[in-house]
Amino acid sequence: MSFGFIITRNVRDEKTNNYWNICIQRIRKFYPYRKIIVIDDNSDRKKIKAAKMYHNVEYIRSEYPGAGELLPFYYFYKHHFFDHAVIIHDSVF
């Protein structure tokens, strides 16, 4: 069974930038090799900074800005990244 993680993020400032970094780091603590898809929902590109180089993480800039929590379901259906997905918001850790 293949599964991975899909995270939505919207970075507006340093605080919200920390959310997605912590989320990925916590996932990596228990699932060091699973694929993580980050769906970016209209973030301020100047504010996005990775805390470190993340491996096996794919970033997708949404073509539907503002769609928020629906984006992971849409992209999972469209791309079928894996058989099963754990879909979470970037502030869940």
N, C-alpha and C positions, 0 to 999 in steps of 0.2 A: 504494500500500500504506500503510495507516495503522498506526502503532504508537505505543506509549507505554510508560511505566514504572509499575510497581506496587511500592511499598515497604511492608514491614511494619515497625512500630516498637513498642517497649515502653519507655516512659520511666519510670525509677524515681528518677533523680537527675540532677545537672547533667552528669555524664559521659555518661550514656546520652542525655540531651537533645541534646548536641553531635553525637552520631552521625547522627541523621536530618538535622540542619542541614547537616553536611558532605556527606552523601550527595546532598542536593538541589543544593547549590552545585557539586559536581563534575559532576553530570549537566548542569546548566545551562551549564557551561563548553563542552561539546561539542554540546549539544542545547538551545539557548536557548528554543525555542518548543514543544517537545513536551509533551504532557499528562503530568502525574505524579499518580498516585493514591497517597495515603498511607493505609494501613489501620492503624488504631491498635488494638493488642491489649492492652487493659486497663491503659493508662498511668495514672500518678498525674497527674490534670489540673492540679494545682498546680505541677507540675514542668515542664510543657510550655511552652517559650518559643521562638518563632521568632526566629532571628538577624536576620531582616529580612522584609519583605513579599514573599512569593513569588507569582509570577503563573502562572496556568494550573496550579495545584495544587489538587486536591480531597482533602478529608480525610473519611474514613469511620471512625466508631467501630464496632468489631466488635460484632455481636450475639452472638458466640460467644467470650467471654473465655477466653484460655488456649489457643486452637487454633493459635496461632503461625504456623508456616511453611505451613500449609494454607490460611490465610485468603486470600492473593492468588489462588490457583487458584479457590477458591470464588466470590469476588467477580468475578473475570474471567469465569467461566462464567455467573454470575447476571446481570451487567450488560452484558457484552460492550462494554467501554469503547472498544476499538479492535480491529482485525483481529488484530494480533500484540502481544504484551506482553513486555517485559523485566522479569522478576520478581526482585527482590533484597531482601535484608535490610538494615535501616538501617545496619548496621555495615560494609557493603561499600562501599568507596570506594578 
